[in-house]
């Protein structure tokens, strides 16, 4: 039978094939007969056995990633050390496990810190990092069975609370300037006016942190979900 690779995790050595009969078949690296590791979208020929694909052959013309022993690496190779880095940082499709999310997040954090020391070009790099940050966040949400649109929560919350905080602090500063004698004699009154704004700034930092811990620590769905197979191969 023929079909198409839906996903393949090189770390777990497991993936999913959509057969031309409309049925999905799981498979493992042991079932691969071709000298290449498959990538999503590859057309294959295989033998179905009890819901599993065996004796899998990659058809000519199909894309593949890293070669195995005695095999080859194609021009579409983006896999290094067991990771498909292009898919991890650029694709919004599929799911990723918690460990891969944290590895990706730490890499992006390191790049962001270095970019912060670079004038002009650092700002451009920081803007470019928005895409890969969203990509790993969306795929981690998918692993939990959640819509990727939830990734807008920390961004939206930060913007809203930062705006509220700025307005409140500026309002307190302007009000303080209108009555300098009163606020010099009673600094607690000025602090009382500014404290809601400071609280808004704190919330602007806490909401994204809480969201990061949520998607980084909560276990993904067992087995397949509507976004694809379990990246752990379970």
Secondary structure as GFF3:
##gff-version 3
##sequence-region A 1 234
A	DSSP	beta_strand	2	9	.	.	.	ID=ss1
A	DSSP	beta_strand	14	19	.	.	.	ID=ss2
A	DSSP	beta_strand	24	28	.	.	.	ID=ss3
A	DSSP	three_ten_helix	29	31	.	.	.	ID=ss4
A	DSSP	beta_strand	43	49	.	.	.	ID=ss5
A	DSSP	beta_strand	52	58	.	.	.	ID=ss6
A	DSSP	beta_strand	79	80	.	.	.	ID=ss7
A	DSSP	beta_strand	83	84	.	.	.	ID=ss8
A	DSSP	alpha_helix	85	90	.	.	.	ID=ss9
A	DSSP	alpha_helix	98	115	.	.	.	ID=ss10
A	DSSP	alpha_helix	121	143	.	.	.	ID=ss11
A	DSSP	three_ten_helix	148	151	.	.	.	ID=ss12
A	DSSP	alpha_helix	152	178	.	.	.	ID=ss13
A	DSSP	alpha_helix	180	185	.	.	.	ID=ss14
A	DSSP	alpha_helix	187	217	.	.	.	ID=ss15
###
